[in-house]
Amino acid sequence: MNPIKRFLLSSNGRKTVMALTGLFLILFLVIHLAGNLQLLVPDQGRSFNEYSHFMSHSLLIQTVSKLNFSFIILHVLYSLWLTNQAKQARPIGYKGKPVLETTSWSSRNMGILGTLVLAFLLVHLKGFWYEFKFGEVPDILYPGAEKSLPDAYRVVSEAYSNPIYAMFYVLSMIAVGFHLYHGFQSAFHTLGLSNYRYKPMIRTVGTLFAVAVPALFALIPVVMYLQKAGY
């Protein structure tokens, strides 16, 4: 068997693929958040629409976007593989301690958390990416601009004006936060980058990341809903 294929099919190979795809998706989250925060700029959506237009017409961004979709699928498939493998293993931790006493809550429930995150992604892609790509997005012409832009801001604003969707988004970010809490630290551990010297720092950075990034994502629909409601 080809050495690369043998490695990818091995337990270490599967964990390495999970770690690398996870870190790529974490980096993508940061970039995506930076763009989404343009929604909070008080300029009638101009910053976000310009950002959205640039993203949809940049060859580099479109290439990264396709890689992102591929890595999401790969991450999901390998997570299902590893979850099934874990279920078949004996539920006993080191030194005879039950797994429940040797692992964190997020670690024990990564399968459930991952499923919730995947469900959110499907709903999110249908509501925004699909609408931007295949739906009828109205154009808007800003003062001083030479040409109009697709009003992606309006699509997002209308979605977040629905309290049910806004709440669904916020609750989904809680699941994302727990998923990131374990995933961030686990990725570095799998790649051999977490030792006694760096482990405390990685845990601290991972915890801050798992709290700050989902919180900022969740802040966006909350602020936009309150603005739409006239608060």
C-alpha positions as CSV (number, residue, x, y, z in Angstrom):
1,M,0.0,0.0,0.0
2,N,1.1,3.6,-0.7
3,P,2.9,5.0,2.4
4,I,0.8,8.2,2.3
5,K,-2.5,6.2,2.0
6,R,-1.3,3.9,4.8
7,F,-0.7,6.9,7.0
8,L,-4.0,8.5,6.2
9,L,-5.9,5.3,7.0
10,S,-4.0,4.8,10.3
11,S,-5.2,6.2,13.6
12,N,-2.5,8.8,13.8
13,G,-3.1,9.8,10.2
14,R,-6.8,10.3,10.8
15,K,-6.1,12.4,13.9
16,T,-3.5,14.5,12.0
17,V,-6.0,15.2,9.2
18,M,-8.6,16.2,11.8
19,A,-6.0,18.5,13.4
20,L,-4.8,20.2,10.2
21,T,-8.3,20.7,8.7
22,G,-9.5,22.0,12.1
23,L,-6.7,24.6,12.3
24,F,-7.5,25.7,8.8
25,L,-11.2,26.1,9.7
26,I,-10.1,28.0,12.8
27,L,-8.1,30.4,10.7
28,F,-11.0,30.8,8.3
29,L,-13.3,31.7,11.3
30,V,-11.0,34.6,12.1
31,I,-11.1,35.9,8.6
32,H,-14.8,35.4,8.3
33,L,-15.4,37.2,11.6
34,A,-13.3,40.2,10.4
35,G,-15.6,40.5,7.4
36,N,-18.8,40.0,9.3
37,L,-18.0,42.7,11.8
38,Q,-18.4,45.1,8.9
39,L,-22.1,44.6,9.5
40,L,-21.8,46.7,12.6
41,V,-20.3,49.7,10.8
42,P,-22.9,52.5,10.8
43,D,-22.8,53.3,7.1
44,Q,-26.0,51.7,5.8
45,G,-24.2,48.5,5.0
46,R,-21.7,50.0,2.6
47,S,-18.6,48.5,4.2
48,F,-20.2,45.0,4.3
49,N,-21.5,45.2,0.8
50,E,-18.1,46.3,-0.5
51,Y,-16.5,43.5,1.4
52,S,-19.0,41.0,0.1
53,H,-18.5,42.2,-3.5
54,F,-14.7,41.9,-3.1
55,M,-15.0,38.4,-1.6
56,S,-17.2,37.2,-4.4
57,H,-14.9,38.5,-7.2
58,S,-11.5,37.6,-5.8
59,L,-9.9,34.5,-7.4
60,L,-7.8,34.0,-4.3
61,I,-10.7,34.2,-2.0
62,Q,-12.9,31.9,-4.2
63,T,-10.0,29.3,-4.2
64,V,-9.7,29.5,-0.4
65,S,-13.5,29.2,-0.2
66,K,-13.5,26.0,-2.2
67,L,-10.7,24.6,-0.1
68,N,-12.8,25.6,3.0
69,F,-15.8,23.6,1.8
70,S,-13.5,20.6,1.0
71,F,-11.9,20.8,4.4
72,I,-15.3,21.0,6.1
73,I,-16.4,17.8,4.4
74,L,-13.1,16.1,5.1
75,H,-13.3,17.2,8.8
76,V,-16.8,15.8,9.1
77,L,-16.0,12.5,7.5
78,Y,-12.9,11.9,9.6
79,S,-14.7,13.0,12.7
80,L,-17.4,10.4,12.1
81,W,-14.7,7.8,11.5
82,L,-12.9,8.6,14.7
83,T,-16.2,8.8,16.7
84,N,-17.1,5.3,15.5
85,Q,-13.7,4.1,16.4
86,A,-13.9,5.6,19.9
87,K,-17.3,3.9,20.5
88,Q,-15.8,0.5,19.7
89,A,-12.9,1.2,22.2
90,R,-13.3,0.3,25.9
91,P,-14.6,3.2,28.0
92,I,-11.8,3.0,30.5
93,G,-9.2,5.8,30.9
94,Y,-5.7,5.7,32.3
95,K,-5.0,4.0,35.6
96,G,-8.4,2.4,35.5
97,K,-10.3,5.6,35.8
98,P,-13.6,5.9,33.9
99,V,-13.4,8.2,30.8
100,L,-16.0,10.5,32.4
101,E,-13.4,11.3,35.1
102,T,-10.4,11.8,32.8
103,T,-11.8,14.0,30.0
104,S,-13.6,17.3,29.8
105,W,-17.3,17.7,29.0
106,S,-16.6,19.2,25.5
107,S,-14.2,16.3,24.8
108,R,-16.7,13.7,25.6
109,N,-19.4,15.4,23.6
110,M,-17.4,16.4,20.5
111,G,-19.7,14.2,18.3
112,I,-22.9,15.9,19.5
113,L,-21.3,19.4,19.3
114,G,-19.9,18.7,15.9
115,T,-23.4,17.6,14.7
116,L,-25.0,20.8,16.1
117,V,-22.3,22.9,14.4
118,L,-22.9,21.0,11.1
119,A,-26.6,21.6,11.3
120,F,-26.0,25.3,11.9
121,L,-23.6,25.5,8.9
122,L,-26.2,23.9,6.6
123,V,-28.9,26.4,7.8
124,H,-26.4,29.3,7.6
125,L,-25.3,28.4,4.1
126,K,-28.8,28.0,2.9
127,G,-29.9,31.4,4.3
128,F,-26.9,33.4,3.2
129,W,-24.4,31.8,0.8
130,Y,-27.1,30.2,-1.3
131,E,-29.1,33.5,-1.4
132,F,-26.0,35.5,-2.4
133,K,-25.0,33.0,-5.0
134,F,-28.4,31.9,-6.5
135,G,-31.0,34.2,-5.0
136,E,-32.3,37.6,-6.1
137,V,-30.3,40.1,-4.2
138,P,-31.3,43.7,-4.8
139,D,-28.7,46.3,-5.8
140,I,-28.0,49.5,-4.0
141,L,-26.2,52.7,-5.2
142,Y,-24.4,54.6,-2.6
143,P,-23.7,58.4,-2.9
144,G,-20.5,59.1,-4.8
145,A,-20.2,55.5,-6.0
146,E,-19.8,54.8,-9.8
147,K,-21.8,51.6,-9.8
148,S,-24.3,49.8,-7.6
149,L,-23.5,46.8,-5.4
150,P,-25.6,43.8,-4.5
151,D,-27.2,44.7,-1.2
152,A,-26.0,41.6,0.8
153,Y,-26.4,43.7,4.0
154,R,-30.2,43.8,3.4
155,V,-30.4,40.0,3.1
156,V,-28.5,39.6,6.4
157,S,-30.5,42.4,8.2
158,E,-33.8,40.8,7.2
159,A,-32.7,37.4,8.4
160,Y,-31.5,38.8,11.8
161,S,-34.8,40.7,12.2
162,N,-36.4,37.3,12.8
163,P,-36.0,36.7,16.6
164,I,-36.1,32.9,16.1
165,Y,-33.2,32.9,13.6
166,A,-31.3,35.4,15.7
167,M,-31.7,33.2,18.8
168,F,-30.8,30.1,16.8
169,Y,-27.6,31.8,15.7
170,V,-26.7,32.8,19.2
171,L,-27.3,29.3,20.6
172,S,-25.3,27.8,17.7
173,M,-22.4,30.0,18.7
174,I,-22.4,28.4,22.2
175,A,-22.0,25.0,20.6
176,V,-19.2,26.4,18.4
177,G,-17.5,27.7,21.5
178,F,-17.5,24.3,23.2
179,H,-16.4,22.6,20.0
180,L,-13.5,25.1,19.7
181,Y,-12.5,24.8,23.3
182,H,-11.6,21.1,22.9
183,G,-10.7,21.2,19.2
184,F,-8.1,24.1,19.5
185,Q,-6.1,22.3,22.2
186,S,-6.5,18.9,20.7
187,A,-5.1,20.0,17.3
188,F,-1.9,21.2,18.9
189,H,-1.6,18.1,21.0
190,T,-2.1,15.8,18.0
191,L,0.6,17.7,16.0
192,G,3.0,17.3,18.8
193,L,3.2,21.0,19.5
194,S,1.9,20.9,23.1
195,N,4.4,20.0,25.8
196,Y,4.8,20.8,29.5
197,R,6.2,24.3,28.6
198,Y,3.7,25.4,26.0
199,K,0.6,23.5,27.2
200,P,-0.6,26.2,29.7
201,M,-0.2,28.9,27.0
202,I,-2.1,26.8,24.4
203,R,-4.9,26.1,26.9
204,T,-5.2,29.8,27.8
205,V,-5.1,31.0,24.2
206,G,-7.5,28.2,23.2
207,T,-10.0,29.1,25.9
208,L,-9.9,32.8,25.1
209,F,-10.3,32.0,21.4
210,A,-13.2,29.7,22.1
211,V,-15.0,32.4,24.1
212,A,-14.1,35.6,22.2
213,V,-14.7,34.5,18.6
214,P,-18.2,32.8,19.1
215,A,-19.2,35.8,21.4
216,L,-18.3,38.3,18.6
217,F,-20.2,36.3,16.0
218,A,-23.2,36.1,18.4
219,L,-23.0,39.8,19.0
220,I,-23.7,40.6,15.4
221,P,-27.3,39.2,15.1
222,V,-28.1,40.6,18.6
223,V,-27.1,44.1,17.7
224,M,-28.7,44.0,14.3
225,Y,-32.0,42.6,15.8
226,L,-32.1,45.3,18.4
227,Q,-31.4,48.0,15.8
228,K,-34.2,46.6,13.6
229,A,-36.6,46.5,16.5
230,G,-35.8,50.2,17.3
231,Y,-33.9,49.8,20.5
